[in-house]
Amino acid sequence: YFQEHNVRFVALADGIDTFDKHQNTDMLMFKAFYNEMYVKDISNKIKTTLNSQKRNGKFMGGVAPYGYDRNLPYNKHELIINEEQAEIVKRIYDMFINGIGVRKIANTLTDEHIPIPSIQKNLNRGVKSSVFGVWKETTIKDILTNPTYKGDLTQNREMKVSYKSKKRRKNKKENWIIAKGACPQIIDEETFNLVQDMYSKNKNRNAKSNEFL
């Protein structure tokens, strides 16, 4: 690749210069492979340690779920209720139980200019688009299906695509790490279970009967 694009690669510590015609760079690929395996091994060890802490009921994220704050400066791995946000969470559950759909809930919160979670968590970085401040249906769905709100701290709901990438995607439910009773309860268990039942029925009702490639 370097030769094709006329790029000179110099590694002082390894004594490598791709523009030196008299130099043998065959060892470069082996060193690169070794470094890659080392980084991957370190990544797996860190992930194993973090997952162990999560199973023990410690919050290992940088930003608390909507409705909670990290108990700083006393214990960054403990969640405490954010009363203002918790009231919005309760309202979302109440609206859904009363037959209001996810899209309408999102539109109602947007119309009332209730700050979205990223604003309330001071995550509003970068360029603001035309939809900045608008509640998304996916945000409402995440709130309605997160067992954390009934007191069972749930982590690993998202995962990195690769240890070499920062891109994240939704994790399968069976891979969630749930520590029962590890955080304060915002929604009682009976209400939460009712919402899960209603949400599952609504989801199945809208499912397509045909599967396409």
C-alpha positions as CSV (number, residue, x, y, z in Angstrom):
1,Y,0.0,0.0,0.0
2,F,2.8,2.4,0.9
3,Q,4.6,1.7,-2.3
4,E,1.5,2.1,-4.5
5,H,0.7,5.5,-2.9
6,N,4.3,6.7,-2.7
7,V,4.2,6.9,1.1
8,R,7.4,6.8,3.2
9,F,6.9,4.9,6.5
10,V,9.7,5.4,9.1
11,A,9.8,3.6,12.5
12,L,12.8,4.8,14.4
13,A,12.6,2.3,17.2
14,D,12.3,-0.6,14.8
15,G,14.9,0.7,12.4
16,I,12.4,0.7,9.5
17,D,12.4,3.0,6.5
18,T,10.4,1.9,3.5
19,F,12.3,4.2,1.2
20,D,15.6,2.4,1.9
21,K,15.9,0.0,-0.9
22,H,18.7,-2.0,0.9
23,Q,16.6,-2.6,4.0
24,N,14.6,-5.8,4.6
25,T,11.1,-4.9,5.9
26,D,9.8,-8.5,6.1
27,M,9.8,-8.4,9.9
28,L,7.4,-5.4,9.8
29,M,4.4,-7.6,9.1
30,F,5.3,-9.9,12.1
31,K,5.7,-7.0,14.4
32,A,2.4,-5.5,13.3
33,F,0.7,-8.9,13.8
34,Y,2.2,-9.2,17.3
35,N,1.1,-5.7,18.3
36,E,-2.4,-6.4,17.0
37,M,-2.7,-9.5,19.1
38,Y,-1.4,-7.7,22.2
39,V,-4.0,-4.9,21.8
40,K,-6.8,-7.4,21.3
41,D,-5.7,-9.4,24.4
42,I,-5.6,-6.3,26.6
43,S,-9.1,-5.3,25.3
44,N,-10.5,-8.7,26.2
45,K,-9.0,-8.6,29.7
46,I,-10.4,-5.1,30.3
47,K,-13.8,-6.2,29.1
48,T,-13.8,-9.2,31.4
49,T,-12.9,-7.1,34.4
50,L,-15.6,-4.5,33.6
51,N,-18.3,-7.1,33.1
52,S,-17.3,-8.7,36.5
53,Q,-17.8,-5.3,38.1
54,K,-21.2,-4.9,36.4
55,R,-22.4,-8.3,37.6
56,N,-21.5,-7.1,41.1
57,G,-23.9,-4.2,40.7
58,K,-21.4,-1.4,40.0
59,F,-22.3,1.1,37.4
60,M,-19.4,1.2,35.0
61,G,-20.6,3.8,32.5
62,G,-19.5,7.4,32.1
63,V,-23.0,8.8,31.9
64,A,-25.9,7.7,34.1
65,P,-29.1,6.6,32.5
66,Y,-31.8,9.2,32.2
67,G,-33.5,9.6,35.5
68,Y,-30.3,9.0,37.5
69,D,-27.0,10.6,38.4
70,R,-23.8,9.1,39.5
71,N,-23.2,9.6,43.3
72,L,-20.3,11.9,42.8
73,P,-17.9,12.6,44.5
74,Y,-18.7,9.8,47.0
75,N,-19.1,6.8,44.8
76,K,-18.9,7.0,41.0
77,H,-20.2,3.4,40.6
78,E,-23.4,4.1,42.5
79,L,-26.6,5.6,41.0
80,I,-28.9,8.0,42.7
81,I,-32.2,9.3,41.5
82,N,-32.4,12.6,39.7
83,E,-35.9,13.8,40.9
84,E,-36.6,16.1,38.0
85,Q,-35.7,13.5,35.4
86,A,-37.4,10.7,37.3
87,E,-40.8,12.6,37.1
88,I,-40.4,12.6,33.3
89,V,-39.7,8.8,33.3
90,K,-42.8,8.2,35.4
91,R,-44.9,10.4,33.1
92,I,-43.7,8.4,30.0
93,Y,-44.7,5.1,31.7
94,D,-48.1,6.6,32.7
95,M,-48.8,7.9,29.2
96,F,-47.9,4.6,27.6
97,I,-50.2,2.6,30.1
98,N,-53.0,5.0,29.2
99,G,-52.8,4.0,25.5
100,I,-50.6,6.8,24.2
101,G,-48.2,5.5,21.5
102,V,-44.4,6.0,21.5
103,R,-44.4,8.5,18.7
104,K,-47.1,10.6,20.3
105,I,-45.2,10.5,23.7
106,A,-42.1,11.8,21.9
107,N,-44.0,14.5,20.1
108,T,-45.7,15.6,23.3
109,L,-42.4,16.0,25.2
110,T,-40.9,17.9,22.2
111,D,-43.9,20.2,22.0
112,E,-43.6,21.0,25.7
113,H,-39.9,21.8,25.2
114,I,-38.8,19.3,27.8
115,P,-35.0,18.9,27.4
116,I,-33.9,15.7,25.8
117,P,-31.6,13.4,27.8
118,S,-28.4,14.5,26.0
119,I,-29.1,18.1,26.9
120,Q,-29.9,17.3,30.6
121,K,-26.7,15.3,30.8
122,N,-24.8,18.1,29.2
123,L,-23.8,16.0,26.2
124,N,-24.9,18.5,23.6
125,R,-21.6,18.8,21.8
126,G,-20.8,19.5,18.2
127,V,-22.9,21.0,15.4
128,K,-26.6,21.3,16.3
129,S,-28.9,20.0,13.5
130,S,-32.4,21.0,12.7
131,V,-33.7,18.1,14.8
132,F,-31.7,19.1,17.9
133,G,-33.8,19.0,21.0
134,V,-36.4,16.7,19.5
135,W,-37.3,13.5,21.4
136,K,-36.9,10.4,19.4
137,E,-39.1,7.3,19.4
138,T,-36.0,5.2,20.1
139,T,-35.3,7.2,23.3
140,I,-38.8,6.5,24.5
141,K,-38.5,2.8,23.7
142,D,-35.2,2.6,25.5
143,I,-36.8,4.1,28.6
144,L,-39.8,1.9,28.5
145,T,-37.8,-1.3,28.2
146,N,-34.9,-0.7,30.6
147,P,-35.1,-2.8,33.8
148,T,-32.9,-0.3,35.5
149,Y,-36.0,1.8,36.3
150,K,-37.4,-1.0,38.4
151,G,-34.2,-1.2,40.4
152,D,-32.4,-3.9,38.4
153,L,-29.2,-2.2,37.2
154,T,-28.9,-3.1,33.5
155,Q,-25.7,-2.7,31.5
156,N,-24.3,-3.9,28.2
157,R,-27.4,-2.8,26.3
158,E,-25.0,-1.6,23.7
159,M,-21.7,-3.0,22.5
160,K,-18.7,-1.8,20.4
161,V,-18.6,-3.2,16.9
162,S,-14.9,-4.0,17.4
163,Y,-12.2,-3.2,19.8
164,K,-10.7,-1.1,17.0
165,S,-13.9,1.0,16.5
166,K,-15.8,3.4,18.6
167,K,-19.1,2.6,16.7
168,R,-21.7,1.0,18.9
169,R,-24.8,-1.1,18.2
170,K,-27.7,-2.5,20.2
171,N,-26.8,-5.7,22.1
172,K,-29.1,-8.7,22.2
173,K,-31.3,-8.9,25.3
174,E,-29.8,-12.2,26.4
175,N,-26.4,-10.5,26.5
176,W,-27.5,-7.7,28.9
177,I,-25.9,-7.7,32.3
178,I,-28.5,-7.3,35.0
179,A,-27.8,-6.9,38.7
180,K,-31.1,-7.2,40.6
181,G,-31.8,-4.6,43.2
182,A,-28.5,-2.8,42.6
183,C,-30.0,0.7,42.1
184,P,-32.9,2.9,43.4
185,Q,-36.3,2.1,41.9
186,I,-38.2,4.8,39.9
187,I,-40.9,2.5,38.5
188,D,-42.5,-0.3,40.6
189,E,-42.1,-3.8,39.3
190,E,-45.8,-4.3,38.6
191,T,-46.0,-1.2,36.4
192,F,-42.8,-2.1,34.6
193,N,-44.1,-5.7,33.9
194,L,-47.4,-4.3,32.6
195,V,-45.6,-2.0,30.2
196,Q,-43.4,-4.8,28.9
197,D,-46.5,-6.9,28.2
198,M,-48.2,-4.0,26.4
199,Y,-45.1,-3.0,24.5
200,S,-44.5,-6.6,23.4
201,K,-48.1,-6.9,22.1
202,N,-47.9,-3.6,20.3
203,K,-44.6,-4.6,18.7
204,N,-45.9,-7.9,17.5
205,R,-49.0,-6.3,16.1
206,N,-47.0,-4.1,13.8
207,A,-44.6,-7.0,12.8
208,K,-44.6,-7.8,9.1
209,S,-45.8,-11.3,8.1
210,N,-43.5,-11.6,5.1
211,E,-39.7,-11.9,5.4
212,F,-37.6,-10.5,2.5
213,L,-34.0,-10.9,1.8
